[in-house]
Amino acid sequence: MPILRRVTNEAGIGATAVGGPGARLLRGIGTMLGSALSNQVGAALGAHAFGALGPAGVVATRQVVAAAVLLPLARPPVRRMPRAQWWPVLLLAAVFGGMNLSLYTAIDRIGLGLAVTLEFLGPLAVALAGSRSRRDLSIAATAAIGVYVLVLPGRSSDYLGLGLGLLAAGCWAAYIVLNRVAGARLPGLQAPALATALCALAYLPVLLVLAGSGRLDGVPMAYAVAAGVLSSVVPYAADLTALRFVPQRFFGVFMSVHPVLAALVGMVLLGQLLAGHEWVGIAVVVLANAAAVTTAGGRPHEALAGPSSEGGVHVTVAEALAGAELDVPVGRTSTGR
C-alpha cells in the first residue's frame, strides 16, 4: 500500500522522469505493455472461475479487491459529502457494476477478444459524439464496418453475448461522462474509490450466497482474487507510472491495442481461437480507436486531461482507453477498466 501511495503522489501532471527522452519512452512503453497484459491475463484467469462462481461471483470478488486498495488511498470524506457529490458517485457505482458484469458475462459467452473489442466502442463513441466532421464520420463508419466483419451476424451468432458486449461499451461511455462530473466535485480518486466500494457492497449478497453453498474456496476463488489483483491493482499502479514517461495522447493510442492482446491472451490461456474475419474486424476497430484518440486530442472539448480547477480529474478518451476492464479511471487515475 505505501508503494501504491507513492506511485500515486509521483504520477501527477508534470512529474519529472529520470533519463533521456528515448529511455523514458521505452520505459513507458514497457510499463504500458505490462499493464495491458496484466489486465487481460487477469480477465482470462477470472474466466477460469466462471464455472464455479459465475461471472457475478468473479465481479464481486474483483470489486472487493479494488475497494480494499482504493479506499485507503483516497479516503473520501463520506460524512461531509453533500447531495451534489453523492449522486454522481452513486451513478458511477451502478455503472461499475453493470460494466463489469456485462463484460464478464460477454466473455463467458463470446470469448475474451470479441467482448473486449465490442467494449472499446464505448470510448470511441465518446470521442466522436457531437462531431460532424468528415474525418470523424469516416472513423465511425470504419468502426461499424469493423464490428460487422468481426461479428458477421448469422443464425449461429450469440446475440445475447454480443448485446452484453455492447452494453459494456455503453456503460464505459457513461463512466467517462459521469467521471467528468464526479471529478469536478471530488478531488483525486475519491469518487471512483467510493463508487467501487459501494459497488462491492451491492455485490455482497452474491458472495454470501456463494459462501453459503461452499463455493468460495479452492482454485476458483484464487482465480477470482488473481483477476482482482491483475486487472485492477497492477494496472492501477502501472498506468500511473507510465503517464510519467509518455504523453497522454500516446498513452491512449497505445492502449488501443487492448483488443489484440485480449484476443492473444484468450487464445493462449482460454483456447479461444479466432477466425480470420474476427482478426480483421479487431484490427479495423483498433485502428478506428487510435484514429479517434489522435483526432480528439485536437478538439477543445477533448483536450488532454489534467487536474481541474476544483482539483478533480477530467477523463478524456485517451485516458479512458487505458484499460477495458479497469474499474477506475486512469490517471485514471484508473479504477478497473
Contacts in CASP RR format, 6 or more apart in sequence:
PFRMAT RR
TARGET T0000
AUTHOR 0000-0000-0000
METHOD contacts of the structure
MODEL  1
MPILRRVTNEAGIGATAVGGPGARLLRGIGTMLGSALSNQVGAALGAHAF
GALGPAGVVATRQVVAAAVLLPLARPPVRRMPRAQWWPVLLLAAVFGGMN
LSLYTAIDRIGLGLAVTLEFLGPLAVALAGSRSRRDLSIAATAAIGVYVL
VLPGRSSDYLGLGLGLLAAGCWAAYIVLNRVAGARLPGLQAPALATALCA
LAYLPVLLVLAGSGRLDGVPMAYAVAAGVLSSVVPYAADLTALRFVPQRF
FGVFMSVHPVLAALVGMVLLGQLLAGHEWVGIAVVVLANAAAVTTAGGRP
HEALAGPSSEGGVHVTVAEALAGAELDVPVGRTSTGR
1 69 0 8 1.000
1 72 0 8 1.000
1 73 0 8 1.000
3 237 0 8 1.000
4 69 0 8 1.000
4 73 0 8 1.000
4 233 0 8 1.000
4 236 0 8 1.000
4 237 0 8 1.000
5 73 0 8 1.000
7 237 0 8 1.000
7 240 0 8 1.000
7 241 0 8 1.000
8 73 0 8 1.000
8 189 0 8 1.000
8 240 0 8 1.000
8 333 0 8 1.000
10 240 0 8 1.000
10 241 0 8 1.000
10 244 0 8 1.000
11 240 0 8 1.000
11 241 0 8 1.000
11 243 0 8 1.000
11 244 0 8 1.000
11 331 0 8 1.000
11 333 0 8 1.000
12 243 0 8 1.000
12 244 0 8 1.000
12 307 0 8 1.000
13 306 0 8 1.000
13 307 0 8 1.000
15 244 0 8 1.000
17 24 0 8 1.000
17 27 0 8 1.000
17 244 0 8 1.000
17 245 0 8 1.000
18 24 0 8 1.000
24 245 0 8 1.000
24 246 0 8 1.000
25 245 0 8 1.000
25 246 0 8 1.000
27 245 0 8 1.000
28 241 0 8 1.000
28 242 0 8 1.000
28 244 0 8 1.000
28 245 0 8 1.000
28 246 0 8 1.000
29 246 0 8 1.000
29 254 0 8 1.000
30 242 0 8 1.000
31 238 0 8 1.000
31 241 0 8 1.000
31 242 0 8 1.000
31 245 0 8 1.000
32 238 0 8 1.000
32 239 0 8 1.000
32 242 0 8 1.000
32 246 0 8 1.000
32 251 0 8 1.000
32 254 0 8 1.000
32 255 0 8 1.000
34 238 0 8 1.000
35 234 0 8 1.000
35 235 0 8 1.000
35 238 0 8 1.000
35 239 0 8 1.000
35 242 0 8 1.000
35 322 0 8 1.000
35 323 0 8 1.000
36 235 0 8 1.000
36 255 0 8 1.000
36 257 0 8 1.000
36 258 0 8 1.000
36 261 0 8 1.000
36 323 0 8 1.000
37 261 0 8 1.000
37 265 0 8 1.000
38 230 0 8 1.000
38 231 0 8 1.000
38 234 0 8 1.000
38 235 0 8 1.000
38 238 0 8 1.000
39 230 0 8 1.000
39 231 0 8 1.000
39 234 0 8 1.000
39 235 0 8 1.000
39 258 0 8 1.000
39 261 0 8 1.000
39 323 0 8 1.000
39 324 0 8 1.000
39 325 0 8 1.000
39 326 0 8 1.000
40 112 0 8 1.000
40 116 0 8 1.000
40 258 0 8 1.000
40 261 0 8 1.000
40 262 0 8 1.000
40 264 0 8 1.000
40 265 0 8 1.000
40 266 0 8 1.000
40 325 0 8 1.000
41 230 0 8 1.000
41 265 0 8 1.000
41 269 0 8 1.000
42 226 0 8 1.000
42 227 0 8 1.000
42 228 0 8 1.000
42 229 0 8 1.000
42 230 0 8 1.000
42 231 0 8 1.000
43 104 0 8 1.000
43 107 0 8 1.000
43 112 0 8 1.000
43 116 0 8 1.000
43 227 0 8 1.000
43 231 0 8 1.000
43 262 0 8 1.000
43 265 0 8 1.000
43 325 0 8 1.000
44 112 0 8 1.000
44 265 0 8 1.000
44 266 0 8 1.000
44 269 0 8 1.000
44 270 0 8 1.000
45 223 0 8 1.000
45 226 0 8 1.000
45 227 0 8 1.000
45 230 0 8 1.000
45 269 0 8 1.000
46 58 0 8 1.000
46 104 0 8 1.000
46 223 0 8 1.000
46 224 0 8 1.000
46 226 0 8 1.000
46 227 0 8 1.000
47 58 0 8 1.000
47 104 0 8 1.000
47 107 0 8 1.000
47 108 0 8 1.000
47 112 0 8 1.000
47 270 0 8 1.000
48 219 0 8 1.000
48 220 0 8 1.000
48 223 0 8 1.000
48 270 0 8 1.000
49 57 0 8 1.000
49 58 0 8 1.000
49 219 0 8 1.000
49 220 0 8 1.000
49 221 0 8 1.000
49 223 0 8 1.000
49 224 0 8 1.000
49 227 0 8 1.000
50 58 0 8 1.000
50 104 0 8 1.000
50 108 0 8 1.000
51 220 0 8 1.000
52 215 0 8 1.000
52 220 0 8 1.000
53 61 0 8 1.000
53 210 0 8 1.000
53 215 0 8 1.000
53 216 0 8 1.000
53 220 0 8 1.000
53 221 0 8 1.000
53 224 0 8 1.000
54 108 0 8 1.000
55 101 0 8 1.000
55 104 0 8 1.000
55 105 0 8 1.000
55 107 0 8 1.000
55 108 0 8 1.000
56 101 0 8 1.000
56 104 0 8 1.000
56 203 0 8 1.000
56 206 0 8 1.000
57 203 0 8 1.000
57 206 0 8 1.000
57 207 0 8 1.000
57 210 0 8 1.000
57 224 0 8 1.000
58 104 0 8 1.000
58 223 0 8 1.000
58 224 0 8 1.000
58 227 0 8 1.000
59 97 0 8 1.000
59 100 0 8 1.000
59 101 0 8 1.000
59 104 0 8 1.000
59 203 0 8 1.000
60 200 0 8 1.000
60 203 0 8 1.000
60 204 0 8 1.000
60 206 0 8 1.000
60 207 0 8 1.000
61 207 0 8 1.000
61 221 0 8 1.000
61 224 0 8 1.000
61 225 0 8 1.000
61 227 0 8 1.000
61 228 0 8 1.000
62 100 0 8 1.000
62 224 0 8 1.000
62 227 0 8 1.000
62 228 0 8 1.000
62 231 0 8 1.000
62 232 0 8 1.000
62 327 0 8 1.000
62 336 0 8 1.000
63 96 0 8 1.000
63 97 0 8 1.000
63 100 0 8 1.000
63 196 0 8 1.000
63 199 0 8 1.000
63 200 0 8 1.000
63 203 0 8 1.000
63 327 0 8 1.000
64 200 0 8 1.000
64 203 0 8 1.000
64 207 0 8 1.000
65 225 0 8 1.000
65 228 0 8 1.000
65 229 0 8 1.000
65 232 0 8 1.000
65 233 0 8 1.000
66 196 0 8 1.000
66 200 0 8 1.000
66 228 0 8 1.000
66 232 0 8 1.000
66 233 0 8 1.000
66 327 0 8 1.000
66 328 0 8 1.000
66 335 0 8 1.000
66 336 0 8 1.000
67 193 0 8 1.000
67 196 0 8 1.000
67 197 0 8 1.000
67 199 0 8 1.000
67 200 0 8 1.000
69 232 0 8 1.000
69 233 0 8 1.000
69 236 0 8 1.000
70 189 0 8 1.000
70 192 0 8 1.000
70 193 0 8 1.000
70 196 0 8 1.000
70 197 0 8 1.000
70 236 0 8 1.000
70 328 0 8 1.000
70 335 0 8 1.000
71 193 0 8 1.000
71 194 0 8 1.000
71 196 0 8 1.000
71 197 0 8 1.000
73 189 0 8 1.000
73 193 0 8 1.000
74 188 0 8 1.000
74 189 0 8 1.000
74 190 0 8 1.000
74 192 0 8 1.000
74 193 0 8 1.000
74 194 0 8 1.000
75 190 0 8 1.000
76 186 0 8 1.000
76 190 0 8 1.000
76 191 0 8 1.000
76 193 0 8 1.000
76 194 0 8 1.000
77 190 0 8 1.000
78 194 0 8 1.000
81 89 0 8 1.000
81 186 0 8 1.000
84 185 0 8 1.000
85 182 0 8 1.000
85 185 0 8 1.000
85 186 0 8 1.000
85 191 0 8 1.000
88 178 0 8 1.000
88 181 0 8 1.000
88 182 0 8 1.000
88 185 0 8 1.000
88 191 0 8 1.000
89 182 0 8 1.000
89 186 0 8 1.000
89 191 0 8 1.000
89 194 0 8 1.000
89 195 0 8 1.000
89 198 0 8 1.000
90 195 0 8 1.000
90 198 0 8 1.000
91 174 0 8 1.000
91 178 0 8 1.000
92 175 0 8 1.000
92 178 0 8 1.000
92 179 0 8 1.000
92 182 0 8 1.000
92 191 0 8 1.000
92 192 0 8 1.000
92 195 0 8 1.000
93 194 0 8 1.000
93 195 0 8 1.000
93 196 0 8 1.000
93 198 0 8 1.000
93 199 0 8 1.000
93 202 0 8 1.000
94 199 0 8 1.000
95 171 0 8 1.000
95 174 0 8 1.000
95 175 0 8 1.000
95 178 0 8 1.000
95 195 0 8 1.000
96 175 0 8 1.000
96 195 0 8 1.000
96 196 0 8 1.000
96 199 0 8 1.000
96 327 0 8 1.000
96 335 0 8 1.000
96 336 0 8 1.000
97 171 0 8 1.000
97 199 0 8 1.000
97 202 0 8 1.000
97 203 0 8 1.000
98 167 0 8 1.000
98 168 0 8 1.000
98 171 0 8 1.000
99 168 0 8 1.000
99 170 0 8 1.000
99 171 0 8 1.000
99 172 0 8 1.000
99 175 0 8 1.000
99 337 0 8 1.000
100 325 0 8 1.000
100 327 0 8 1.000
100 336 0 8 1.000
100 337 0 8 1.000
102 164 0 8 1.000
102 165 0 8 1.000
102 167 0 8 1.000
102 168 0 8 1.000
102 171 0 8 1.000
103 115 0 8 1.000
103 116 0 8 1.000
103 119 0 8 1.000
103 164 0 8 1.000
103 165 0 8 1.000
103 168 0 8 1.000
103 324 0 8 1.000
103 325 0 8 1.000
105 161 0 8 1.000
105 164 0 8 1.000
106 114 0 8 1.000
106 115 0 8 1.000
106 118 0 8 1.000
106 119 0 8 1.000
106 161 0 8 1.000
106 162 0 8 1.000
106 163 0 8 1.000
106 164 0 8 1.000
106 165 0 8 1.000
106 167 0 8 1.000
106 168 0 8 1.000
107 115 0 8 1.000
107 116 0 8 1.000
109 158 0 8 1.000
109 160 0 8 1.000
109 161 0 8 1.000
109 164 0 8 1.000
110 158 0 8 1.000
110 161 0 8 1.000
110 162 0 8 1.000
110 165 0 8 1.000
111 266 0 8 1.000
111 270 0 8 1.000
111 272 0 8 1.000
112 262 0 8 1.000
112 263 0 8 1.000
112 265 0 8 1.000
112 266 0 8 1.000
112 270 0 8 1.000
112 272 0 8 1.000
113 259 0 8 1.000
113 262 0 8 1.000
113 263 0 8 1.000
113 266 0 8 1.000
113 272 0 8 1.000
113 274 0 8 1.000
113 282 0 8 1.000
114 150 0 8 1.000
114 151 0 8 1.000
114 162 0 8 1.000
114 274 0 8 1.000
114 278 0 8 1.000
115 161 0 8 1.000
115 164 0 8 1.000
115 165 0 8 1.000
115 168 0 8 1.000
115 262 0 8 1.000
116 258 0 8 1.000
116 259 0 8 1.000
116 262 0 8 1.000
116 263 0 8 1.000
116 324 0 8 1.000
116 325 0 8 1.000
117 147 0 8 1.000
117 150 0 8 1.000
117 259 0 8 1.000
117 262 0 8 1.000
117 263 0 8 1.000
117 281 0 8 1.000
117 282 0 8 1.000
117 285 0 8 1.000
117 286 0 8 1.000
118 147 0 8 1.000
118 150 0 8 1.000
118 162 0 8 1.000
118 163 0 8 1.000
118 165 0 8 1.000
118 166 0 8 1.000
118 168 0 8 1.000
118 169 0 8 1.000
119 165 0 8 1.000
119 168 0 8 1.000
119 169 0 8 1.000
119 172 0 8 1.000
119 324 0 8 1.000
120 169 0 8 1.000
120 256 0 8 1.000
120 258 0 8 1.000
120 259 0 8 1.000
120 285 0 8 1.000
120 286 0 8 1.000
120 289 0 8 1.000
120 321 0 8 1.000
120 324 0 8 1.000
121 143 0 8 1.000
121 147 0 8 1.000
121 166 0 8 1.000
121 169 0 8 1.000
121 170 0 8 1.000
121 285 0 8 1.000
122 169 0 8 1.000
122 170 0 8 1.000
122 172 0 8 1.000
122 173 0 8 1.000
122 176 0 8 1.000
123 172 0 8 1.000
123 173 0 8 1.000
123 176 0 8 1.000
123 289 0 8 1.000
123 292 0 8 1.000
123 317 0 8 1.000
123 320 0 8 1.000
123 321 0 8 1.000
124 139 0 8 1.000
124 140 0 8 1.000
124 143 0 8 1.000
124 285 0 8 1.000
124 288 0 8 1.000
124 289 0 8 1.000
124 292 0 8 1.000
124 317 0 8 1.000
125 169 0 8 1.000
125 170 0 8 1.000
125 173 0 8 1.000
126 173 0 8 1.000
126 176 0 8 1.000
126 177 0 8 1.000
126 317 0 8 1.000
126 320 0 8 1.000
127 292 0 8 1.000
127 293 0 8 1.000
127 295 0 8 1.000
127 296 0 8 1.000
127 302 0 8 1.000
127 317 0 8 1.000
128 136 0 8 1.000
128 137 0 8 1.000
128 139 0 8 1.000
128 140 0 8 1.000
128 292 0 8 1.000
131 137 0 8 1.000
131 299 0 8 1.000
135 295 0 8 1.000
136 292 0 8 1.000
136 295 0 8 1.000
139 288 0 8 1.000
139 291 0 8 1.000
139 292 0 8 1.000
139 295 0 8 1.000
140 288 0 8 1.000
142 284 0 8 1.000
142 287 0 8 1.000
142 288 0 8 1.000
142 291 0 8 1.000
143 284 0 8 1.000
143 285 0 8 1.000
143 288 0 8 1.000
143 289 0 8 1.000
145 284 0 8 1.000
146 280 0 8 1.000
146 281 0 8 1.000
146 284 0 8 1.000
146 285 0 8 1.000
146 288 0 8 1.000
147 281 0 8 1.000
147 285 0 8 1.000
149 277 0 8 1.000
149 280 0 8 1.000
149 281 0 8 1.000
149 284 0 8 1.000
150 277 0 8 1.000
150 278 0 8 1.000
150 280 0 8 1.000
150 281 0 8 1.000
150 282 0 8 1.000
150 284 0 8 1.000
150 285 0 8 1.000
151 157 0 8 1.000
151 162 0 8 1.000
152 277 0 8 1.000
153 159 0 8 1.000
153 162 0 8 1.000
172 320 0 8 1.000
172 324 0 8 1.000
172 337 0 8 1.000
175 320 0 8 1.000
175 329 0 8 1.000
175 337 0 8 1.000
176 315 0 8 1.000
176 317 0 8 1.000
176 320 0 8 1.000
179 191 0 8 1.000
179 192 0 8 1.000
179 313 0 8 1.000
179 315 0 8 1.000
179 329 0 8 1.000
180 314 0 8 1.000
180 315 0 8 1.000
182 191 0 8 1.000
182 192 0 8 1.000
182 195 0 8 1.000
183 191 0 8 1.000
183 308 0 8 1.000
183 310 0 8 1.000
183 311 0 8 1.000
183 312 0 8 1.000
183 313 0 8 1.000
183 314 0 8 1.000
184 308 0 8 1.000
184 310 0 8 1.000
184 312 0 8 1.000
184 314 0 8 1.000
185 191 0 8 1.000
185 310 0 8 1.000
185 312 0 8 1.000
186 194 0 8 1.000
186 312 0 8 1.000
187 310 0 8 1.000
187 311 0 8 1.000
187 312 0 8 1.000
188 311 0 8 1.000
188 312 0 8 1.000
188 313 0 8 1.000
188 333 0 8 1.000
189 328 0 8 1.000
189 333 0 8 1.000
192 327 0 8 1.000
192 328 0 8 1.000
192 329 0 8 1.000
192 332 0 8 1.000
192 333 0 8 1.000
192 334 0 8 1.000
192 335 0 8 1.000
193 328 0 8 1.000
196 327 0 8 1.000
196 328 0 8 1.000
196 335 0 8 1.000
196 336 0 8 1.000
199 327 0 8 1.000
207 216 0 8 1.000
210 216 0 8 1.000
231 325 0 8 1.000
231 326 0 8 1.000
231 336 0 8 1.000
232 326 0 8 1.000
232 327 0 8 1.000
232 328 0 8 1.000
232 335 0 8 1.000
232 336 0 8 1.000
235 322 0 8 1.000
235 323 0 8 1.000
235 326 0 8 1.000
235 334 0 8 1.000
235 336 0 8 1.000
236 326 0 8 1.000
236 328 0 8 1.000
236 332 0 8 1.000
236 333 0 8 1.000
236 334 0 8 1.000
236 335 0 8 1.000
236 336 0 8 1.000
239 251 0 8 1.000
239 322 0 8 1.000
239 323 0 8 1.000
239 326 0 8 1.000
239 330 0 8 1.000
239 331 0 8 1.000
239 332 0 8 1.000
239 333 0 8 1.000
239 334 0 8 1.000
240 330 0 8 1.000
240 331 0 8 1.000
240 332 0 8 1.000
240 333 0 8 1.000
240 334 0 8 1.000
242 251 0 8 1.000
243 251 0 8 1.000
243 330 0 8 1.000
243 331 0 8 1.000
246 254 0 8 1.000
247 304 0 8 1.000
248 304 0 8 1.000
248 305 0 8 1.000
248 316 0 8 1.000
248 318 0 8 1.000
248 319 0 8 1.000
249 293 0 8 1.000
249 294 0 8 1.000
249 297 0 8 1.000
249 304 0 8 1.000
249 318 0 8 1.000
251 318 0 8 1.000
251 319 0 8 1.000
251 321 0 8 1.000
251 322 0 8 1.000
251 330 0 8 1.000
252 293 0 8 1.000
252 317 0 8 1.000
252 318 0 8 1.000
252 319 0 8 1.000
252 321 0 8 1.000
252 322 0 8 1.000
253 290 0 8 1.000
253 293 0 8 1.000
253 294 0 8 1.000
253 318 0 8 1.000
253 321 0 8 1.000
255 321 0 8 1.000
255 322 0 8 1.000
255 323 0 8 1.000
256 286 0 8 1.000
256 289 0 8 1.000
256 290 0 8 1.000
256 293 0 8 1.000
256 321 0 8 1.000
257 286 0 8 1.000
258 321 0 8 1.000
258 323 0 8 1.000
258 324 0 8 1.000
259 282 0 8 1.000
259 285 0 8 1.000
259 286 0 8 1.000
259 324 0 8 1.000
260 282 0 8 1.000
260 283 0 8 1.000
260 286 0 8 1.000
262 324 0 8 1.000
263 272 0 8 1.000
263 274 0 8 1.000
263 278 0 8 1.000
263 279 0 8 1.000
263 282 0 8 1.000
266 272 0 8 1.000
267 273 0 8 1.000
267 274 0 8 1.000
274 282 0 8 1.000
289 321 0 8 1.000
292 317 0 8 1.000
293 317 0 8 1.000
293 318 0 8 1.000
293 321 0 8 1.000
296 302 0 8 1.000
296 316 0 8 1.000
296 317 0 8 1.000
296 318 0 8 1.000
297 303 0 8 1.000
297 304 0 8 1.000
297 316 0 8 1.000
297 318 0 8 1.000
302 316 0 8 1.000
302 317 0 8 1.000
303 316 0 8 1.000
304 316 0 8 1.000
304 318 0 8 1.000
305 313 0 8 1.000
305 314 0 8 1.000
305 315 0 8 1.000
305 316 0 8 1.000
305 318 0 8 1.000
305 319 0 8 1.000
305 331 0 8 1.000
306 313 0 8 1.000
306 314 0 8 1.000
307 313 0 8 1.000
308 314 0 8 1.000
313 329 0 8 1.000
313 331 0 8 1.000
313 332 0 8 1.000
313 333 0 8 1.000
315 329 0 8 1.000
315 330 0 8 1.000
315 331 0 8 1.000
315 332 0 8 1.000
319 329 0 8 1.000
319 330 0 8 1.000
319 331 0 8 1.000
319 332 0 8 1.000
319 333 0 8 1.000
320 329 0 8 1.000
320 330 0 8 1.000
322 329 0 8 1.000
322 330 0 8 1.000
322 331 0 8 1.000
322 332 0 8 1.000
322 334 0 8 1.000
323 330 0 8 1.000
323 334 0 8 1.000
323 336 0 8 1.000
323 337 0 8 1.000
324 337 0 8 1.000
325 336 0 8 1.000
325 337 0 8 1.000
326 332 0 8 1.000
326 334 0 8 1.000
326 335 0 8 1.000
326 336 0 8 1.000
326 337 0 8 1.000
327 334 0 8 1.000
327 335 0 8 1.000
327 336 0 8 1.000
327 337 0 8 1.000
328 334 0 8 1.000
328 335 0 8 1.000
328 336 0 8 1.000
328 337 0 8 1.000
329 335 0 8 1.000
END
